[in-house]
């Protein structure tokens, strides 16, 4: 699982996560530990500059999680080459490849968790114009 992940700046996009070695389809890219924020911190968290880096832990409970490692830095793609699975019991987020990812290619996830979904609400709420390449 050591793919030598690294961060690279992408013009018009900001930071992105890349790999120095090829990753095969269905291979685990990274298992990240989580910091879970209680519902009492929800309003403060979503109004902070860190809001863009949180995932919902349990949306109905208004609990959020900050994913450590590279987890909170993967960019969105409608048709992503990777996906994630939240494991609430172990408090980890598991990232895995949906297709073979060659060395030097950006690793993307779909923020909605479903392939083909634009997830425009996330971008619109931040006044960001999303462009799929």
C-alpha positions in Angstrom: 0.0 0.0 0.0 3.0 2.3 -0.2 2.3 4.3 -3.4 4.4 7.3 -2.3 1.6 9.8 -2.5 2.5 13.4 -2.9 0.8 16.8 -3.2 1.2 18.9 -6.3 -0.4 22.3 -7.1 -2.7 22.3 -10.1 -3.4 25.5 -12.0 -7.0 26.7 -11.4 -7.6 23.9 -8.9 -5.2 24.2 -6.0 -3.6 21.2 -4.4 -4.1 17.6 -5.6 -3.0 14.2 -4.5 -0.8 12.2 -6.9 1.1 8.9 -6.8 4.7 8.1 -7.7 3.9 4.5 -8.4 1.1 2.9 -10.4 -2.0 1.8 -8.4 -4.1 -1.1 -9.6 -7.9 -1.3 -9.7 -9.4 -2.2 -6.3 -6.1 -1.7 -4.5 -6.2 0.2 -1.3 -4.6 3.6 -1.8 -4.6 4.8 1.8 -6.3 4.1 5.2 -6.7 7.3 7.1 -7.4 7.9 10.8 -10.3 10.2 11.6 -10.8 13.1 14.1 -14.5 13.1 14.9 -16.2 16.4 16.0 -19.3 16.2 18.2 -22.5 17.8 17.1 -21.9 20.6 19.6 -18.9 21.7 17.4 -20.9 21.6 14.1 -21.8 25.3 13.7 -18.3 26.4 14.6 -16.7 23.9 12.3 -18.8 24.6 9.2 -18.2 28.4 9.6 -14.4 28.0 9.9 -11.8 27.9 7.2 -11.5 24.2 7.7 -15.1 23.6 6.5 -13.8 22.5 3.1 -11.9 19.6 4.6 -14.6 17.9 6.7 -16.7 14.9 5.8 -20.0 14.1 7.4 -19.5 11.3 10.0 -23.2 10.9 10.7 -25.1 13.6 8.8 -28.3 13.2 10.7 -26.4 13.7 14.0 -24.5 16.7 12.7 -21.2 15.1 13.5 -18.2 15.8 11.2 -14.9 14.2 10.7 -11.5 15.5 9.6 -9.6 12.8 7.7 -5.9 12.7 8.4 -3.2 11.6 6.0 -4.1 12.8 2.5 -7.7 12.0 3.0 -9.1 15.5 3.2 -7.0 16.7 0.2 -8.3 14.5 -2.6 -10.1 16.6 -5.3 -13.5 15.9 -6.7 -14.2 14.4 -10.1 -17.7 13.4 -11.4 -16.1 10.3 -12.8 -13.4 9.7 -10.3 -10.6 7.1 -10.4 -10.8 6.4 -6.7 -13.5 6.1 -4.0 -13.7 6.0 -0.3 -15.4 4.0 2.4 -16.1 5.4 5.9 -15.6 2.8 8.6 -17.3 4.4 11.7 -16.4 1.5 14.0 -12.7 1.8 13.4 -12.9 5.5 12.8 -11.0 5.2 9.5 -11.6 6.3 5.9 -10.4 3.8 3.3 -9.5 5.1 -0.2 -9.3 2.6 -3.0 -8.8 2.6 -6.8 -11.7 2.3 -9.1 -9.4 1.8 -12.1 -5.7 1.4 -12.7 -4.1 4.8 -11.9 -0.7 5.4 -13.6 2.2 7.0 -11.8 2.0 10.8 -11.9 -1.8 11.0 -12.4 -4.0 12.9 -9.9 -6.1 10.7 -7.6 -9.8 12.0 -7.5 -12.8 11.0 -5.6 -16.5 11.9 -6.1 -17.5 14.0 -3.1 -21.0 12.6 -3.2 -19.7 9.0 -2.9 -21.4 8.0 -6.1 -19.9 7.9 -9.6 -21.4 10.3 -12.1 -22.9 12.7 -9.5 -21.9 16.3 -9.9 -22.4 17.2 -6.3 -22.9 20.8 -7.2 -24.3 21.8 -3.8 -20.8 21.6 -2.3 -19.3 23.9 -4.9 -22.3 26.3 -5.1 -22.3 26.8 -1.3 -18.7 28.0 -1.6 -19.2 30.1 -4.7 -16.8 27.8 -6.7 -17.2 27.1 -10.4 -16.5 23.4 -10.9 -15.2 22.3 -14.3 -14.7 18.7 -15.1 -11.7 18.1 -17.4 
